[in-house]
Amino acid sequence: MFMVGFIASRTGRWVRILAGTGLVLGGLGAGSPRGAVMALAGLVPLLSGTLDLFLLGPLFGLPVRGADLRRVLGQPEEAPLLDLAHDGGRSPYAPPSTLLH
């Protein structure tokens, strides 16, 4: 189950997105029918990582949605893929810290 936990993690999602992007770009760059098939195959990890899905979950008796999978595996809820607020996954609308110096 370690590998399933990694796939569901933020890092695992980025690995799938980058691998899928590489397959799509490599397939399109080949300019052949085999390349087109490779590009189409690359869409699977690209979209599953982006949409936070674990498509093989039902084969293992696990949920498809990433958040549900992490809950079943006992992993903490992940921060979004892009932490644009640089606040460790807190909502951009969360009030600022109230620590006084």
RAFENHU-V725904 format. One record per run of one state. SS is the DSSP state (@ for helix, = for strand, . for the rest). FROM is the first residue (numbers start at 1). TO is the last residue. If there is no record, write none. Layout:
SS,FROM,TO ; SS,FROM,TO
//
This chain:
.,1,1 ; @,2,8 ; .,9,9 ; @,10,30 ; .,31,32 ; @,33,50 ; .,51,52 ; =,53,53 ; .,54,56 ; @,57,60 ; .,61,64 ; =,65,65 ; @,66,73 ; .,74,101
//
